[in-house]
Amino acid sequence: MNGTHTNGHTNGHINGHTNGHTNGHTNGHTNGHTNGHTNGHTNGYTNGHTNGHTNGHTNGHTNGHTNGYTNGHANGDATKYKNPSLQVTEDHRIKLVDSPIEEPGRGEVILQVKCTGICGSDMHLWKSGRIGSLEVKGDCILGHEAAGVVVKCGEDVTTLKPGDRVGIEPQEPCEQCFLCMEGRYNLCDNVKFSGIWPDNGTIQRFKRHPAKWLYKIP
């Protein structure tokens, strides 16, 4: 009896403990792992997918729509023109106009403008119609901070050739007044300045400009 009881108790305890532990551990682990994995995976997937889809869709749609519309709209208009230009008017409007492509005169070149900046003065000319005493009294192409490539040279141009990349000096001084003779041509009272009426500026595809006031860049 003692042996039987001992063995039975021992075996029962061992088996019970083993089975209980095994089953409990297995079931607990299995259920916990399954549920945890399932819930975690489901929640993670749902949240991740929803957030990712929402953000991706929103950002993609917004950026794509904005950029696509802006670029497509502007480029769509410009492609109709041989020489698209941005002009300011006397009544404070701006407009996109197909300007004539001029021929270079003696000492001049025709440039293809590759880049041009928007200066604060351009904004003043548009919004206020003036900068100090300089007024917009008719249609004028804006822009004066630019660089481009020479496409055609006029007579007596020896320092440049087609294909040269150049920076554009927007001032064209008289070279005859005492200020010009002293080297202070930027103060010349008779200067012609690109983008200041009546002298057309650089926000156009092709521009005629004196070769003397262009500087080669690498």
Stockholm file with secondary structure:
# STOCKHOLM 1.0

chainA/1-218         MNGTHTNGHTNGHINGHTNGHTNGHTNGHTNGHTNGHTNGHTNGYTNGHTNGHTNGHTNGHTNGHTNGYTNGHANGDATKYKNPSLQVTEDHRIKLVDSPIEEPGRGEVILQVKCTGICGSDMHLWKSGRIGSLEVKGDCILGHEAAGVVVKCGEDVTTLKPGDRVGIEPQEPCEQCFLCMEGRYNLCDNVKFSGIWPDNGTIQRFKRHPAKWLYKIP
#=GR chainA/1-218 SS CHHHHHHHHHHHHHHHHHHHHHHHHHHHHHHHHHHHHHHHHHHHHHHHHHHHHHHHHHHHHHHHHHHHHHHHHHHHHHTTCSSEEEEECTTSCEEEEECCCCCCCTTEEEEEEEEECCCHHHHHHHHTSEETTEECCSCEECCCCEEEEEEEECTTCCSCCTTCEEEECCEECCSCSHHHHTTCGGGCTTCEETTSTTSCCSSBSEEEEEGGGEEECC
#=GC SS_cons         CHHHHHHHHHHHHHHHHHHHHHHHHHHHHHHHHHHHHHHHHHHHHHHHHHHHHHHHHHHHHHHHHHHHHHHHHHHHHHTTCSSEEEEECTTSCEEEEECCCCCCCTTEEEEEEEEECCCHHHHHHHHTSEETTEECCSCEECCCCEEEEEEEECTTCCSCCTTCEEEECCEECCSCSHHHHTTCGGGCTTCEETTSTTSCCSSBSEEEEEGGGEEECC
//
